[in-house]
């Protein structure tokens, strides 16, 4: 448990409030991505988007922005403190949400979405840093699990929130809602969140050690291999988020069920994220992660085969895609951990570098898959199967002698971070 008194003598919020606050900050991203999905046809008609596939840029642009600034928020927070940098990012998020709400053209909307993602990346970087500042060992793991479980549950609700708003207001109201939510989180965190960075841990903005750590992250074989495997696997999720509206509305002509479809597929993903920590503790990272990657490949291949054979229905799509996303949740959680296994001395920078590479690469591949939409789910399903196969192949190449390795119980001294500043 963390110290109940902040540096200024003010009593900190309890663990429950702190967990809820951090989860709420993380939810800024999920809401910004998933609440827009039901509104894509309305946006296309309103802003005269001629090619329907171009509407996917509303989603892809956010991912590009989200990846672009992760390497900047961390060093700034290490220099100036968590609280002011977090407040700056959340404020910019709200401002750019309003820009999107009043955008008069599609290019301006896309620029606003890139800026929203770039601003919201502050939550991805600083929530993890603040949990690390406040908690230790089992308490840290428990809080992070709760934060990410709440974060994974938001996509179950977000499309339904967007669809509900569309019943009473135009699509621009969704962005106004996002701006209002940013104001709520900014106010809550500014009033209740203490500065979690101890003064003696502040570091200068020296970019040489940051660049050196970034190079080491991509040079180390396991970090490089699992980062690329994570990138290719994550492409399937980006393709799904950018394509699901067209698949439900156009391929199956069941647009009224978009919220139900999204929730039915997202719920098993959230459950898998919760179960993963239990399975890893019993069987080990590699056995669970590699098995999940293999299952991810087999399920997506089977789903693509069903679609190519002409047996795809909305019910079949929901069932197999839910299983696919559950496999993906097990896979992505463990590939990320394995990518960080040898990165303890440069954990902060390594996490940022891996996040940038993974997100930008996945956004590009996911967008490429989405652009192949031809009125059916087949291009998406084939693309997803190729991503899953590519991810598993990269795992095999990275650690051919440790595939499905069992948990290793050994005593090792803790690896302490080196001072790179």
Rosetta blueprint (number, residue, H / E / L):
1 X L
2 X L
3 X L
4 X L
5 X E
6 X L
7 X L
8 X L
9 X L
10 X L
11 X E
12 X L
13 X L
14 X L
15 X H
16 X H
17 X H
18 X H
19 X H
20 X H
21 X H
22 X H
23 X H
24 X H
25 X H
26 X H
27 X H
28 X H
29 X H
30 X H
31 X H
32 X H
33 X H
34 X H
35 X L
36 X L
37 X H
38 X H
39 X H
40 X H
41 X H
42 X H
43 X H
44 X H
45 X H
46 X H
47 X L
48 X L
49 X L
50 X L
51 X L
52 X H
53 X H
54 X H
55 X H
56 X H
57 X H
58 X H
59 X H
60 X H
61 X H
62 X H
63 X H
64 X H
65 X H
66 X H
67 X H
68 X H
69 X L
70 X H
71 X H
72 X H
73 X H
74 X H
75 X H
76 X H
77 X H
78 X H
79 X H
80 X H
81 X L
82 X H
83 X H
84 X H
85 X H
86 X H
87 X H
88 X H
89 X H
90 X H
91 X H
92 X H
93 X H
94 X H
95 X H
96 X H
97 X H
98 X H
99 X H
100 X H
101 X H
102 X L
103 X L
104 X L
105 X L
106 X H
107 X H
108 X H
109 X H
110 X H
111 X H
112 X H
113 X H
114 X H
115 X H
116 X H
117 X H
118 X H
119 X H
120 X H
121 X H
122 X H
123 X H
124 X H
125 X H
126 X H
127 X H
128 X H
129 X H
130 X H
131 X H
132 X H
133 X H
134 X H
135 X L
136 X L
137 X H
138 X H
139 X H
140 X H
141 X H
142 X H
143 X H
144 X H
145 X H
146 X H
147 X H
148 X H
149 X H
150 X H
151 X H
152 X H
153 X H
154 X H
155 X H
156 X H
157 X H
158 X H
159 X H
160 X H
161 X H
162 X H
163 X H
164 X H
165 X H
166 X H
167 X H
168 X H
169 X L
170 X L
171 X L
172 X H
173 X H
174 X H
175 X H
176 X H
177 X H
178 X H
179 X H
180 X H
181 X H
182 X H
183 X H
184 X H
185 X H
186 X H
187 X H
188 X H
189 X H
190 X H
191 X H
192 X H
193 X L
194 X L
195 X L
196 X L
197 X L
198 X L
199 X H
200 X H
201 X H
202 X L
203 X L
204 X L
205 X L
206 X L
207 X H
208 X H
209 X H
210 X H
211 X H
212 X H
213 X H
214 X H
215 X H
216 X H
217 X H
218 X H
219 X H
220 X L
221 X H
222 X H
223 X H
224 X H
225 X H
226 X H
227 X H
228 X H
229 X H
230 X H
231 X H
232 X H
233 X H
234 X H
235 X H
236 X H
237 X H
238 X H
239 X H
240 X H
241 X H
242 X H
243 X H
244 X H
245 X H
246 X H
247 X H
248 X H
249 X H
250 X H
251 X H
252 X L
253 X L
254 X L
255 X H
256 X H
257 X H
258 X H
259 X H
260 X H
261 X H
262 X H
263 X H
264 X H
265 X H
266 X H
267 X H
268 X H
269 X H
270 X H
271 X H
272 X H
273 X H
274 X H
275 X H
276 X H
277 X H
278 X H
279 X H
280 X H
281 X H
282 X H
283 X H
284 X L
285 X H
286 X H
287 X H
288 X H
289 X H
290 X H
291 X H
292 X H
293 X H
294 X H
295 X H
296 X H
297 X H
298 X H
299 X H
300 X H
301 X H
302 X H
303 X H
304 X H
305 X H
306 X H
307 X H
308 X H
309 X L
310 X L
311 X L
312 X L
313 X L
314 X H
315 X H
316 X H
317 X H
318 X H
319 X H
320 X H
321 X H
322 X H
323 X H
324 X H
325 X H
326 X H
327 X H
328 X H
329 X H
330 X H
331 X H
332 X H
333 X H
334 X H
335 X H
336 X H
337 X H
338 X H
339 X H
340 X L
341 X L
342 X L
343 X L
344 X H
345 X H
346 X H
347 X H
348 X H
349 X H
350 X H
351 X H
352 X H
353 X H
354 X H
355 X H
356 X H
357 X H
358 X H
359 X H
360 X H
361 X H
362 X H
363 X H
364 X H
365 X H
366 X H
367 X H
368 X H
369 X H
370 X H
371 X L
372 X L
373 X L
374 X L
375 X L
376 X L
377 X L
378 X H
379 X H
380 X H
381 X H
382 X H
383 X H
384 X H
385 X H
386 X H
387 X H
388 X H
389 X H
390 X H
391 X H
392 X H
393 X H
394 X H
395 X H
396 X H
397 X H
398 X H
399 X L
400 X H
401 X H
402 X H
403 X L
404 X L
405 X L
406 X L
407 X L
408 X L
409 X L
410 X L
411 X L
412 X L
413 X L
414 X L
415 X L
416 X L
417 X L
418 X L
419 X L
420 X L
421 X L
